[in-house]
Amino acid sequence: MSTALSLQIDSDLESVELVAKAVRALCSDRLDETMLNDVELSVVEAVNNVIKHGYHGQRGSSVEIKVGLRTDRVVIDILDQAPPMPEGVAAVKPGSPFEFDPENLQDLPEGGMGMALIQMTMDDVSYSSEAGVNRLTLTKLFAGQ
């Protein structure tokens, strides 16, 4: 059995809450509270990244979110037409961007925390850019899978 939802929003940060609520509602029958929080956090981070970094906070561009519920997982595709992410941004990096000395302000990480959060909370994350369309795919397996 498969259920799908497709949302299209303007590149406006105020629209992200609507996406979070819709994704959470669609997944609420299949995921426990912790997993729901993980999925919601990942979707919010990903859509925020598109708007802030891809579209530079400018309204008037499209972000599409496709959510597919399968028998064993939820698969979320986030599509946009912003410039592609720089190579390596979506790659899993060794270590953690959250491991830093808060007393040493010179060594505070400058970025990458959003992608690190996404990678920590989802079971699989992939990115592609083809023919002017960027696709970030987030997958969360249901409990016991």
ZADOTI-504287 format. One record per residue: x, y, z of N, C-alpha, C, O in turn; residue number from 1; chain. Coordinates in nm, 4 decimals, padded with zeros to 6 digits. Layout:
! residues N
{{X; Y; Z}; {X; Y; Z}; {X; Y; Z}; {X; Y; Z}; NUM; A}
...
//
This chain:
! residues 145
{{00.0847; -00.1180; 00.0000}; {00.0000; 00.0000; 00.0000}; {00.0891; 00.1241; 00.0000}; {00.1915; 00.1286; 00.0682}; 1; A}
{{00.0495; 00.2223; -00.0758}; {00.1271; 00.3448; -00.0843}; {00.0324; 00.4638; -00.0822}; {-00.0703; 00.4644; -00.1501}; 2; A}
{{00.0682; 00.5641; -00.0035}; {-00.0067; 00.6879; 00.0051}; {00.0877; 00.8007; -00.0311}; {00.2047; 00.7978; 00.0069}; 3; A}
{{00.0392; 00.8995; -00.1035}; {00.1275; 01.0086; -00.1450}; {00.0580; 01.1429; -00.1257}; {-00.0642; 01.1552; -00.1329}; 4; A}
{{00.1425; 01.2426; -00.1009}; {00.0975; 01.3801; -00.0872}; {00.1997; 01.4672; -00.1568}; {00.3201; 01.4461; -00.1419}; 5; A}
{{00.1531; 01.5644; -00.2322}; {00.2430; 01.6576; -00.2980}; {00.2016; 01.7990; -00.2608}; {00.0857; 01.8373; -00.2761}; 6; A}
{{00.2981; 01.8759; -00.2118}; {00.2747; 02.0149; -00.1752}; {00.3676; 02.1029; -00.2564}; {00.4823; 02.0667; -00.2821}; 7; A}
{{00.3185; 02.2164; -00.2959}; {00.4033; 02.3136; -00.3634}; {00.3846; 02.4457; -00.2904}; {00.2727; 02.4943; -00.2743}; 8; A}
{{00.4973; 02.5036; -00.2461}; {00.4914; 02.6299; -00.1741}; {00.5798; 02.7329; -00.2429}; {00.6682; 02.6992; -00.3216}; 9; A}
{{00.5540; 02.8574; -00.2116}; {00.6411; 02.9656; -00.2534}; {00.7632; 02.9640; -00.1612}; {00.7562; 02.9150; -00.0485}; 10; A}
{{00.8725; 03.0168; -00.2091}; {00.9965; 03.0198; -00.1301}; {00.9872; 03.1266; -00.0218}; {01.0595; 03.2263; -00.0230}; 11; A}
{{00.8970; 03.1026; 00.0705}; {00.8689; 03.1944; 00.1800}; {00.8806; 03.1147; 00.3095}; {00.8115; 03.0143; 00.3267}; 12; A}
{{00.9667; 03.1581; 00.3998}; {00.9883; 03.0847; 00.5248}; {00.8600; 03.0682; 00.6055}; {00.8483; 02.9741; 00.6840}; 13; A}
{{00.7648; 03.1575; 00.5875}; {00.6385; 03.1462; 00.6603}; {00.5564; 03.0247; 00.6139}; {00.4661; 02.9816; 00.6855}; 14; A}
{{00.5853; 02.9698; 00.4980}; {00.5136; 02.8532; 00.4464}; {00.5666; 02.7218; 00.5024}; {00.5011; 02.6184; 00.4892}; 15; A}
{{00.6828; 02.7240; 00.5638}; {00.7473; 02.6011; 00.6096}; {00.6660; 02.5336; 00.7203}; {00.6610; 02.4108; 00.7269}; 16; A}
{{00.6035; 02.6112; 00.8056}; {00.5225; 02.5533; 00.9134}; {00.4083; 02.4693; 00.8571}; {00.3772; 02.3629; 00.9108}; 17; A}
{{00.3458; 02.5165; 00.7494}; {00.2388; 02.4417; 00.6840}; {00.2898; 02.3069; 00.6341}; {00.2229; 02.2048; 00.6505}; 18; A}
{{00.4073; 02.3068; 00.5737}; {00.4672; 02.1819; 00.5250}; {00.4907; 02.0870; 00.6421}; {00.4574; 01.9688; 00.6341}; 19; A}
{{00.5475; 02.1380; 00.7499}; {00.5767; 02.0553; 00.8675}; {00.4492; 01.9902; 00.9214}; {00.4482; 01.8712; 00.9528}; 20; A}
{{00.3426; 02.0683; 00.9319}; {00.2158; 02.0157; 00.9831}; {00.1580; 01.9088; 00.8909}; {00.1092; 01.8059; 00.9375}; 21; A}
{{00.1634; 01.9333; 00.7608}; {00.1077; 01.8373; 00.6644}; {00.1856; 01.7054; 00.6668}; {00.1256; 01.5979; 00.6674}; 22; A}
{{00.3178; 01.7134; 00.6680}; {00.4004; 01.5921; 00.6699}; {00.3767; 01.5158; 00.8000}; {00.3618; 01.3936; 00.7992}; 23; A}
{{00.3734; 01.5873; 00.9094}; {00.3507; 01.5228; 01.0398}; {00.2143; 01.4527; 01.0425}; {00.2037; 01.3394; 01.0894}; 24; A}
{{00.1107; 01.5198; 00.9924}; {-00.0236; 01.4605; 00.9913}; {-00.0274; 01.3351; 00.9035}; {-00.0880; 01.2348; 00.9414}; 25; A}
{{00.0357; 01.3402; 00.7888}; {00.0348; 01.2251; 00.6984}; {00.1064; 01.1049; 00.7596}; {00.0649; 00.9908; 00.7392}; 26; A}
{{00.2131; 01.1301; 00.8341}; {00.2953; 01.0212; 00.8885}; {00.2522; 00.9754; 01.0274}; {00.3054; 00.8767; 01.0782}; 27; A}
{{00.1580; 01.0441; 01.0895}; {00.1270; 01.0198; 01.2305}; {00.0753; 00.8790; 01.2605}; {00.0917; 00.8309; 01.3726}; 28; A}
{{00.0139; 00.8127; 01.1643}; {-00.0364; 00.6770; 01.1875}; {00.0729; 00.5712; 01.1781}; {00.0542; 00.4586; 01.2242}; 29; A}
{{00.1864; 00.6062; 01.1191}; {00.2908; 00.5064; 01.0926}; {00.4159; 00.5222; 01.1788}; {00.4912; 00.4265; 01.1970}; 30; A}
{{00.4382; 00.6426; 01.2319}; {00.5617; 00.6698; 01.3049}; {00.5326; 00.7031; 01.4502}; {00.4318; 00.7666; 01.4811}; 31; A}
{{00.6219; 00.6597; 01.5400}; {00.6068; 00.6993; 01.6799}; {00.6498; 00.8450; 01.6956}; {00.6984; 00.9059; 01.6003}; 32; A}
{{00.6324; 00.9002; 01.8136}; {00.6565; 01.0426; 01.8372}; {00.8008; 01.0824; 01.8060}; {00.8241; 01.1871; 01.7456}; 33; A}
{{00.8965; 01.0011; 01.8461}; {01.0372; 01.0324; 01.8201}; {01.0651; 01.0358; 01.6707}; {01.1326; 01.1264; 01.6217}; 34; A}
{{01.0135; 00.9376; 01.5986}; {01.0350; 00.9323; 01.4538}; {00.9631; 01.0480; 01.3836}; {01.0156; 01.1050; 01.2880}; 35; A}
{{00.8439; 01.0821; 01.4308}; {00.7720; 01.1981; 01.3754}; {00.8543; 01.3248; 01.3932}; {00.8649; 01.4064; 01.3016}; 36; A}
{{00.9123; 01.3407; 01.5115}; {00.9959; 01.4582; 01.5372}; {01.1169; 01.4606; 01.4441}; {01.1543; 01.5661; 01.3931}; 37; A}
{{01.1783; 01.3431; 01.4220}; {01.2936; 01.3343; 01.3319}; {01.2561; 01.3760; 01.1899}; {01.3273; 01.4541; 01.1268}; 38; A}
{{01.1449; 01.3239; 01.1405}; {01.1009; 01.3545; 01.0045}; {01.0665; 01.5025; 00.9930}; {01.1074; 01.5685; 00.8974}; 39; A}
{{00.9920; 01.5547; 01.0893}; {00.9537; 01.6955; 01.0853}; {01.0778; 01.7857; 01.0873}; {01.0875; 01.8800; 01.0089}; 40; A}
{{01.1716; 01.7565; 01.1765}; {01.2945; 01.8355; 01.1845}; {01.3692; 01.8333; 01.0520}; {01.4152; 01.9372; 01.0047}; 41; A}
{{01.3814; 01.7167; 00.9926}; {01.4543; 01.7031; 00.8665}; {01.3879; 01.7793; 00.7535}; {01.4553; 01.8470; 00.6759}; 42; A}
{{01.2569; 01.7688; 00.7435}; {01.1844; 01.8393; 00.6373}; {01.1971; 01.9904; 00.6558}; {01.2216; 02.0629; 00.5594}; 43; A}
{{01.1807; 02.0374; 00.7780}; {01.1918; 02.1814; 00.8048}; {01.3324; 02.2301; 00.7715}; {01.3480; 02.3333; 00.7062}; 44; A}
{{01.4346; 02.1576; 00.8151}; {01.5735; 02.1957; 00.7843}; {01.5967; 02.2000; 00.6334}; {01.6565; 02.2943; 00.5817}; 45; A}
{{01.5494; 02.0978; 00.5638}; {01.5727; 02.0890; 00.4195}; {01.5029; 02.2022; 00.3444}; {01.5635; 02.2661; 00.2585}; 46; A}
{{01.3775; 02.2269; 00.3758}; {01.3031; 02.3329; 00.3060}; {01.3608; 02.4705; 00.3423}; {01.3743; 02.5574; 00.2562}; 47; A}
{{01.3945; 02.4891; 00.4695}; {01.4598; 02.6147; 00.5084}; {01.5893; 02.6356; 00.4310}; {01.6173; 02.7466; 00.3857}; 48; A}
{{01.6686; 02.5295; 00.4155}; {01.7949; 02.5400; 00.3417}; {01.7715; 02.5823; 00.1968}; {01.8442; 02.6660; 00.1434}; 49; A}
{{01.6703; 02.5242; 00.1339}; {01.6390; 02.5624; -00.0039}; {01.6072; 02.7110; -00.0105}; {01.6596; 02.7829; -00.0956}; 50; A}
{{01.5212; 02.7564; 00.0798}; {01.4779; 02.8959; 00.0762}; {01.5927; 02.9903; 00.1117}; {01.6160; 03.0892; 00.0422}; 51; A}
{{01.6643; 02.9595; 00.2200}; {01.7705; 03.0502; 00.2667}; {01.8934; 03.0487; 00.1768}; {01.9458; 03.1540; 00.1407}; 52; A}
{{01.9391; 02.9295; 00.1408}; {02.0652; 02.9181; 00.0676}; {02.0455; 02.9084; -00.0837}; {02.1193; 02.9704; -00.1603}; 53; A}
{{01.9466; 02.8309; -00.1263}; {01.9231; 02.8154; -00.2693}; {01.8633; 02.9392; -00.3324}; {01.9104; 02.9872; -00.4355}; 54; A}
{{01.7583; 02.9905; -00.2690}; {01.6884; 03.1071; -00.3222}; {01.7281; 03.2368; -00.2520}; {01.6703; 03.3420; -00.2794}; 55; A}
{{01.8250; 03.2305; -00.1628}; {01.8770; 03.3484; -00.0909}; {01.7676; 03.4281; -00.0214}; {01.7731; 03.5510; -00.0154}; 56; A}
{{01.6669; 03.3559; 00.0317}; {01.5599; 03.4197; 00.1069}; {01.4602; 03.4969; 00.0238}; {01.3738; 03.5657; 00.0781}; 57; A}
{{01.4711; 03.4862; -00.1080}; {01.3808; 03.5603; -00.1970}; {01.2521; 03.4821; -00.2210}; {01.2559; 03.3626; -00.2502}; 58; A}
{{01.1403; 03.5488; -00.2088}; {01.0118; 03.4865; -00.2401}; {00.9947; 03.4815; -00.3918}; {01.0684; 03.5457; -00.4667}; 59; A}
{{00.8955; 03.4035; -00.4349}; {00.8620; 03.4008; -00.5761}; {00.9132; 03.2801; -00.6521}; {00.8956; 03.2720; -00.7736}; 60; A}
{{00.9761; 03.1862; -00.5834}; {01.0225; 03.0629; -00.6474}; {00.9512; 02.9444; -00.5826}; {00.8981; 02.9547; -00.4720}; 61; A}
{{00.9515; 02.8343; -00.6524}; {00.8757; 02.7177; -00.6104}; {00.9625; 02.6165; -00.5342}; {01.0781; 02.5918; -00.5685}; 62; A}
{{00.9023; 02.5596; -00.4301}; {00.9592; 02.4448; -00.3606}; {00.8492; 02.3400; -00.3572}; {00.7384; 02.3669; -00.3108}; 63; A}
{{00.8798; 02.2210; -00.4062}; {00.7814; 02.1135; -00.4073}; {00.8250; 02.0053; -00.3099}; {00.9419; 01.9670; -00.3058}; 64; A}
{{00.7298; 01.9569; -00.2318}; {00.7563; 01.8524; -00.1340}; {00.6639; 01.7360; -00.1664}; {00.5417; 01.7508; -00.1653}; 65; A}
{{00.7220; 01.6209; -00.1950}; {00.6441; 01.5002; -00.2241}; {00.6698; 01.3996; -00.1133}; {00.7845; 01.3653; -00.0844}; 66; A}
{{00.5623; 01.3526; -00.0518}; {00.5733; 01.2576; 00.0581}; {00.5065; 01.1277; 00.0150}; {00.3892; 01.1264; -00.0222}; 67; A}
{{00.5813; 01.0197; 00.0204}; {00.5274; 00.8888; -00.0139}; {00.5365; 00.7946; 00.1042}; {00.6452; 00.7700; 00.1567}; 68; A}
{{00.4229; 00.7419; 00.1461}; {00.4206; 00.6405; 00.2516}; {00.4161; 00.5048; 00.1853}; {00.3237; 00.4743; 00.1099}; 69; A}
{{00.5146; 00.4246; 00.2133}; {00.5200; 00.2886; 00.1603}; {00.4942; 00.1917; 00.2755}; {00.4715; 00.2345; 00.3886}; 70; A}
{{00.4975; 00.0652; 00.2482}; {00.4682; -00.0318; 00.3541}; {00.5719; -00.0302; 00.4656}; {00.5399; -00.0628; 00.5800}; 71; A}
{{00.6956; 00.0071; 00.4341}; {00.8030; -00.0004; 00.5340}; {00.8765; 00.1304; 00.5580}; {00.9699; 00.1346; 00.6381}; 72; A}
{{00.8361; 00.2376; 00.4900}; {00.9120; 00.3629; 00.5012}; {00.8321; 00.4814; 00.4515}; {00.7303; 00.4674; 00.3837}; 73; A}
{{00.8821; 00.5997; 00.4877}; {00.8323; 00.7245; 00.4303}; {00.9479; 00.7816; 00.3481}; {01.0621; 00.7862; 00.3938}; 74; A}
{{00.9163; 00.8249; 00.2265}; {01.0156; 00.8840; 00.1378}; {00.9679; 01.0244; 00.1023}; {00.8573; 01.0435; 00.0516}; 75; A}
{{01.0536; 01.1214; 00.1299}; {01.0192; 01.2615; 00.1069}; {01.1170; 01.3197; 00.0070}; {01.2381; 01.3182; 00.0290}; 76; A}
{{01.0641; 01.3709; -00.1029}; {01.1456; 01.4393; -00.2044}; {01.1185; 01.5877; -00.1943}; {01.0036; 01.6317; -00.1920}; 77; A}
{{01.2263; 01.6645; -00.1884}; {01.2169; 01.8100; -00.1872}; {01.2820; 01.8583; -00.3157}; {01.4013; 01.8374; -00.3380}; 78; A}
{{01.2016; 01.9239; -00.4008}; {01.2472; 01.9647; -00.5329}; {01.2463; 02.1165; -00.5459}; {01.1547; 02.1839; -00.4987}; 79; A}
{{01.3489; 02.1684; -00.6101}; {01.3573; 02.3122; -00.6333}; {01.4367; 02.3384; -00.7602}; {01.4991; 02.2481; -00.8158}; 80; A}
{{01.4333; 02.4642; -00.8055}; {01.5062; 02.5049; -00.9250}; {01.6141; 02.6079; -00.8916}; {01.6537; 02.6866; -00.9777}; 81; A}
{{01.6611; 02.6077; -00.7679}; {01.7694; 02.6975; -00.7267}; {01.9008; 02.6455; -00.7863}; {01.9050; 02.5341; -00.8385}; 82; A}
{{02.0076; 02.7249; -00.7790}; {02.1371; 02.6712; -00.8205}; {02.1685; 02.5453; -00.7385}; {02.1311; 02.5376; -00.6215}; 83; A}
{{02.2360; 02.4476; -00.7979}; {02.2666; 02.3229; -00.7255}; {02.3514; 02.3499; -00.6012}; {02.4263; 02.4473; -00.5941}; 84; A}
{{02.3368; 02.2603; -00.5038}; {02.4217; 02.2688; -00.3844}; {02.5666; 02.2493; -00.4267}; {02.5941; 02.1715; -00.5180}; 85; A}
{{02.6593; 02.3183; -00.3621}; {02.8004; 02.2946; -00.3920}; {02.8355; 02.1472; -00.3674}; {02.7818; 02.0841; -00.2764}; 86; A}
{{02.9243; 02.0949; -00.4479}; {02.9631; 01.9550; -00.4360}; {03.0111; 01.9242; -00.2945}; {03.0877; 02.0008; -00.2360}; 87; A}
{{02.9661; 01.8133; -00.2410}; {03.0090; 01.7691; -00.1094}; {02.9224; 01.8158; 00.0057}; {02.9357; 01.7636; 00.1164}; 88; A}
{{02.8335; 01.9125; -00.0160}; {02.7513; 01.9643; 00.0940}; {02.6593; 01.8562; 00.1491}; {02.6408; 01.8474; 00.2705}; 89; A}
{{02.6019; 01.7747; 00.0631}; {02.5079; 01.6722; 00.1077}; {02.5780; 01.5432; 00.1500}; {02.5127; 01.4510; 00.1988}; 90; A}
{{02.7098; 01.5356; 00.1321}; {02.7828; 01.4140; 00.1663}; {02.7939; 01.3985; 00.3175}; {02.8027; 01.4967; 00.3912}; 91; A}
{{02.7934; 01.2738; 00.3616}; {02.8161; 01.2451; 00.5034}; {02.9630; 01.2726; 00.5331}; {03.0520; 01.2219; 00.4649}; 92; A}
{{02.9867; 01.3530; 00.6354}; {03.1240; 01.3907; 00.6702}; {03.1662; 01.3199; 00.7983}; {03.0835; 01.2968; 00.8866}; 93; A}
{{03.2942; 01.2852; 00.8092}; {03.3404; 01.2228; 00.9332}; {03.3327; 01.3223; 01.0491}; {03.3425; 01.4434; 01.0288}; 94; A}
{{03.3153; 01.2708; 01.1686}; {03.3048; 01.3592; 01.2837}; {03.1684; 01.4247; 01.2876}; {03.0809; 01.3920; 01.2075}; 95; A}
{{03.1505; 01.5149; 01.3785}; {03.0233; 01.5827; 01.3943}; {03.0439; 01.7329; 01.3978}; {03.1343; 01.7809; 01.4662}; 96; A}
{{02.9612; 01.8087; 01.3251}; {02.9731; 01.9543; 01.3330}; {02.9321; 02.0067; 01.4701}; {02.9519; 02.1243; 01.5007}; 97; A}
{{02.8745; 01.9185; 01.5533}; {02.8305; 01.9586; 01.6859}; {02.9395; 01.9382; 01.7910}; {02.9212; 01.9726; 01.9078}; 98; A}
{{03.0529; 01.8821; 01.7489}; {03.1656; 01.8626; 01.8397}; {03.2595; 01.9818; 01.8275}; {03.3462; 01.9856; 01.7401}; 99; A}
{{03.2413; 02.0783; 01.9156}; {03.3270; 02.1963; 01.9159}; {03.3321; 02.2513; 02.0582}; {03.2459; 02.2221; 02.1411}; 100; A}
{{03.4321; 02.3291; 02.0835}; {03.4511; 02.3913; 02.2139}; {03.3767; 02.5243; 02.2145}; {03.4188; 02.6174; 02.1459}; 101; A}
{{03.2669; 02.5363; 02.2903}; {03.1898; 02.6606; 02.2901}; {03.2679; 02.7790; 02.3484}; {03.2294; 02.8945; 02.3297}; 102; A}
{{03.3760; 02.7502; 02.4178}; {03.4592; 02.8566; 02.4732}; {03.5523; 02.9161; 02.3674}; {03.6014; 03.0279; 02.3831}; 103; A}
{{03.5759; 02.8413; 02.2601}; {03.6677; 02.8857; 02.1546}; {03.5848; 02.9361; 02.0368}; {03.5497; 02.8588; 01.9476}; 104; A}
{{03.5542; 03.0634; 02.0365}; {03.4682; 03.1207; 01.9325}; {03.5322; 03.1161; 01.7941}; {03.4610; 03.1209; 01.6938}; 105; A}
{{03.6638; 03.1071; 01.7867}; {03.7321; 03.1004; 01.6567}; {03.7022; 02.9694; 01.5843}; {03.7062; 02.9648; 01.4613}; 106; A}
{{03.6725; 02.8633; 01.6587}; {03.6519; 02.7321; 01.5984}; {03.5058; 02.6920; 01.5851}; {03.4761; 02.5763; 01.5552}; 107; A}
{{03.4138; 02.7861; 01.6070}; {03.2727; 02.7522; 01.5895}; {03.2466; 02.7159; 01.4439}; {03.2943; 02.7852; 01.3540}; 108; A}
{{03.1718; 02.6086; 01.4188}; {03.1415; 02.5720; 01.2808}; {03.0582; 02.6798; 01.2127}; {02.9698; 02.7399; 01.2739}; 109; A}
{{03.0877; 02.7034; 01.0849}; {03.0182; 02.8096; 01.0114}; {02.8955; 02.7606; 00.9371}; {02.8112; 02.8417; 00.8988}; 110; A}
{{02.8831; 02.6344; 00.9163}; {02.7681; 02.5846; 00.8422}; {02.7666; 02.4337; 00.8424}; {02.8507; 02.3688; 00.9047}; 111; A}
{{02.6700; 02.3794; 00.7720}; {02.6600; 02.2352; 00.7594}; {02.5824; 02.1684; 00.8706}; {02.5632; 02.0468; 00.8681}; 112; A}
{{02.5372; 02.2457; 00.9687}; {02.4647; 02.1834; 01.0791}; {02.3281; 02.1322; 01.0346}; {02.2828; 02.0277; 01.0814}; 113; A}
{{02.2619; 02.2055; 00.9442}; {02.1314; 02.1604; 00.8957}; {02.1407; 02.0264; 00.8256}; {02.0606; 01.9366; 00.8520}; 114; A}
{{02.2383; 02.0119; 00.7359}; {02.2552; 01.8827; 00.6660}; {02.2961; 01.7740; 00.7644}; {02.2531; 01.6595; 00.7511}; 115; A}
{{02.3785; 01.8084; 00.8631}; {02.4184; 01.7091; 00.9631}; {02.2967; 01.6616; 01.0427}; {02.2834; 01.5423; 01.0697}; 116; A}
{{02.2083; 01.7534; 01.0802}; {02.0853; 01.7152; 01.1506}; {01.9997; 01.6226; 01.0649}; {01.9456; 01.5233; 01.1134}; 117; A}
{{01.9886; 01.6564; 00.9380}; {01.9093; 01.5735; 00.8460}; {01.9690; 01.4335; 00.8389}; {01.8963; 01.3346; 00.8484}; 118; A}
{{02.0988; 01.4245; 00.8225}; {02.1641; 01.2939; 00.8114}; {02.1545; 01.2138; 00.9411}; {02.1465; 01.0910; 00.9378}; 119; A}
{{02.1553; 01.2825; 01.0550}; {02.1457; 01.2135; 01.1844}; {02.0059; 01.1599; 01.2111}; {01.9910; 01.0588; 01.2797}; 120; A}
{{01.9039; 01.2253; 01.1584}; {01.7667; 01.1889; 01.1924}; {01.6975; 01.1008; 01.0887}; {01.5932; 01.0420; 01.1173}; 121; A}
{{01.7542; 01.0910; 00.9694}; {01.6930; 01.0094; 00.8645}; {01.7771; 00.8845; 00.8407}; {01.8958; 00.8818; 00.8732}; 122; A}
{{01.7150; 00.7808; 00.7837}; {01.7867; 00.6567; 00.7561}; {01.8661; 00.6637; 00.6267}; {01.9672; 00.5950; 00.6121}; 123; A}
{{01.8210; 00.7460; 00.5326}; {01.8944; 00.7630; 00.4075}; {01.8672; 00.9033; 00.3545}; {01.7551; 00.9536; 00.3610}; 124; A}
{{01.9723; 00.9649; 00.3021}; {01.9620; 01.0989; 00.2436}; {02.0393; 01.0959; 00.1129}; {02.1551; 01.0541; 00.1095}; 125; A}
{{01.9754; 01.1402; 00.0051}; {02.0466; 01.1480; -00.1226}; {02.0108; 01.2796; -00.1912}; {01.9046; 01.3373; -00.1681}; 126; A}
{{02.1020; 01.3246; -00.2757}; {02.0838; 01.4511; -00.3459}; {02.1253; 01.4349; -00.4906}; {02.2250; 01.3695; -00.5215}; 127; A}
{{02.0476; 01.4953; -00.5787}; {02.0857; 01.4984; -00.7201}; {02.0379; 01.6305; -00.7792}; {01.9442; 01.6930; -00.7296}; 128; A}
{{02.1039; 01.6702; -00.8850}; {02.0637; 01.7891; -00.9586}; {02.0741; 01.7550; -01.1063}; {02.1808; 01.7203; -01.1570}; 129; A}
{{01.9594; 01.7659; -01.1744}; {01.9555; 01.7260; -01.3144}; {01.8568; 01.8145; -01.3896}; {01.7439; 01.8349; -01.3449}; 130; A}
{{01.8994; 01.8662; -01.5023}; {01.8157; 01.9478; -01.5897}; {01.7526; 02.0655; -01.5142}; {01.6364; 02.0992; -01.5369}; 131; A}
{{01.8292; 02.1269; -01.4252}; {01.7812; 02.2447; -01.3536}; {01.6921; 02.2163; -01.2351}; {01.6371; 02.3092; -01.1762}; 132; A}
{{01.6761; 02.0884; -01.1981}; {01.5925; 02.0517; -01.0834}; {01.6786; 01.9809; -00.9796}; {01.7443; 01.8809; -01.0088}; 133; A}
{{01.6770; 02.0340; -00.8593}; {01.7466; 01.9717; -00.7468}; {01.6486; 01.8828; -00.6736}; {01.5322; 01.9188; -00.6557}; 134; A}
{{01.6961; 01.7653; -00.6309}; {01.6113; 01.6709; -00.5575}; {01.6880; 01.6213; -00.4357}; {01.7930; 01.5582; -00.4480}; 135; A}
{{01.6341; 01.6507; -00.3188}; {01.6858; 01.5959; -00.1945}; {01.5850; 01.4922; -00.1491}; {01.4681; 01.5240; -00.1270}; 136; A}
{{01.6298; 01.3684; -00.1351}; {01.5411; 01.2593; -00.0959}; {01.5754; 01.2150; 00.0453}; {01.6895; 01.1794; 00.0749}; 137; A}
{{01.4753; 01.2177; 00.1315}; {01.4889; 01.1798; 00.2716}; {01.4075; 01.0539; 00.2953}; {01.2897; 01.0490; 00.2599}; 138; A}
{{01.4680; 00.9528; 00.3542}; {01.3965; 00.8274; 00.3796}; {01.4054; 00.7928; 00.5271}; {01.5125; 00.7986; 00.5876}; 139; A}
{{01.2897; 00.7561; 00.5846}; {01.2832; 00.7113; 00.7235}; {01.2116; 00.5765; 00.7235}; {01.0976; 00.5652; 00.6783}; 140; A}
{{01.2806; 00.4747; 00.7749}; {01.2208; 00.3422; 00.7869}; {01.1275; 00.3389; 00.9068}; {01.1537; 00.4034; 01.0083}; 141; A}
{{01.0192; 00.2641; 00.8952}; {00.9280; 00.2491; 01.0082}; {00.9948; 00.1607; 01.1130}; {01.0858; 00.0844; 01.0806}; 142; A}
{{00.9517; 00.1700; 01.2353}; {01.0093; 00.0926; 01.3444}; {01.0128; -00.0562; 01.3088}; {00.9163; -00.1112; 01.2558}; 143; A}
{{01.1255; -00.1195; 01.3391}; {01.1402; -00.2618; 01.3138}; {01.1814; -00.2949; 01.1718}; {01.1915; -00.4128; 01.1380}; 144; A}
{{01.2057; -00.1960; 01.0874}; {01.2433; -00.2223; 00.9482}; {01.3930; -00.2184; 00.9312}; {01.4430; -00.2383; 00.8205}; 145; A}
//
